[in-house]
Amino acid sequence: MPAREDTALAQGRTALRGLTRRQLLSGATAMGAFVIGSGYVTGARADWATEMRALKPESFAALVQMARDIYPHDRVPDANYVAAVKEYDTQDKAEMAEAGIADLNIRAREAKGEDYLDIGWERDRVDVLRAMEGETFFQTVRGGLVTGLYNQKAIWPIFGYEGESYSKGGYIERGFDDIAWIG
C-alpha cells in the first residue's frame, strides 16, 4: 500500500476515534460492513477508512464489496481491497465507475429487490455479479483486481507466496525440483 494511502487510513482512524457514537451516526449511514459519511467510507469496525476524491462514498463502498465478492479471501483485510479499488476514485475513472455501480444497483434491485450493498448474503450478491460478468465494467474491475489486489506484498504471506525468485537465484536451486511433498 502506498505511503499516501497509509496516511489517509491513519487519518481516517484518528478522526473516527474522536467521535462519540451519536456523532458518528448523525453524520454517517451504516451499511453492512461499511459506515458511509460525507466524503468518506470506513469499515464498520473502524479498522480502515478512506477519503473520497471523485466517487460518491456509497459507490466506493460498493466497489470494495464487489472486489471482495469477486475475489473472496477471508484472511485478506478490507484495507487491501480498499487499496485495490482506490484507482477508481480519480476524475478520469469516476464517471465509468459511477455508471457501472448504478447499473449494478439496478440489476440488484431487479433480482433481489434492494441495492447491491444492502444484499446481506454473499451468494445473492454473487448471483447479481454473475448476471453482469460479460459487461465491460465488470471485466474492467475484475481485471484491475488481479494486479491491484495480488501485487500487494502485504498479503503475499497469507497465500504462502515468497515473491519473485530471480533475485534469490531462481526456483531451480530453491526446491522447484523437490517433489517430496507429493508422497
Summary of the structure (lengths in Angstrom):
residues: 183
radius of gyration: 18.7
end to end distance: 38.8
largest distance: 60.2
contacts: 511
relative contact order: 0.11
helix: 60%
strand: 8%
